Amino acid sequence: MEPLANKIRPKNLESFVGQGHLVGEYKPLKVAIEQKHLFSFILWGPPGVGKTTLARIYANALNAEMYELSAVSAGKDDIRKIVEDRQPTLRPKVLFLDEIHRFNKAQQDFLLPFVESGRLTLIGATTENPSFEVIPALLSRCRVFTLNELPTQDMEKIIQQTGIKMKKDAKEWLANMANGDARQAITMIENTIKLYSKVTVETLKDTLQSKFLRYDKQGEEHYNTISAFIKSMRASQPDAALYYLARMIDSGEDPKFIARRMVIFASEDIGLAQPTALVVANEVFRACETIGLPECQINLAHGVTYLCLCKKDRSAYYAYFKALEDVKKFGNLPIPLKIRNAPTKLMDELGYGTGYEKYDKESYLPEKIKGKKYLKRE
């Protein structure tokens, strides 16, 4: 039986909800679809915000032959079959590669010449930052469009499209629970109808607790688990952190995704208390890249335990964002003359660099904020 999310999937931009910065009037994807521009691009955003739907709308508008693959299960042979398909046609070939971040470097290298030559037009979809996960040569041949979580008003419009009757309080509860993920909201409605025949706040809550819902490592459970993992490390609880690490690995989470969060954590939460934490976290990330599963789970466990046991100090993190606030508030304040570069005689005569001493105790901040102290050690 076809899932409800597929049944109500929009076939054109007129019925598509959300992502106005991409598909609103005169916005890039709308223009590309209306004017039938053929080019490769990557859709980057959280789950359930319209990546697959936009890819299909685009391919359909260009009357293209669309091939859909998931990088989780596809490989070089699947791409080779598409490219070598010799059936006579003048229609362009569009490859929609879901979870493109799961393709390793060798697989992306194999794909590159087909995209470069135009034999394939690539639409990649990813929940991960393409700058980290897509090789530079392939990334440079694709535009990147960033999709946002769907706001509550858009979620309510999509819930309305299901045609399932429910009271306003149930609609609002569901829109908030789904946290910007339309697919999750639609699946909740479908499962609730199967279990209870009607959708209310109470039946939605009962369905959420039911084992009827399958674990989706790209959905809410994915974000809940990584959140619990980070908070366990922050609280210096290695047992809890190792449990959530094991849970993520067992569910098929990408070890590089976990290691990347550890690198961020090392600077954000440990910082100046143990500067070598960043070195350890980077080496764990490197191990995940070069060794891979199953062995790299040992490296992850080692790194997680180390980060948990480190003292914590967020002062550098806080200091930077306080400085950033002043940058945004005051703009480009004049830099003191004594610390400016003086590459020409005229600049030297104007006083650039004059009075500078290597170990000066006078503040080098711009005059307007000279007394500011951003860094406060914890």
Protein Blocks (a to p, Z undefined) as FASTA:
>chain_A
ZZfklmmpcfbfklpggjklmmmghiaklmmmmnopacdddddddehiopmmmmmmmmmm
nopacddddfklgcfklmmmmmmmmbdcfbdcddddehkllpcfklmmmmmmmmmnopac
cddddfbdfklmpcfklmmmpccdddddddfklmmmmmmmnopacdfklmmmmmmmnnop
aklmmmmmmmmmmmnopacfklmmmmmmpmkbccdfklmmlmmmmmmmmmmmmnopaklm
mmmmmmmmmnopafklmmmmmmmmmmmmnmmmlmmlmmmmmmmmmmmmmnopaklmmmmm
mmmmmmmmpccdfklmmmmmmmmmmmmmnopadddfklcccfbfklmmnogoihpafklc
bdfbdfklmmpcfbdcZZ
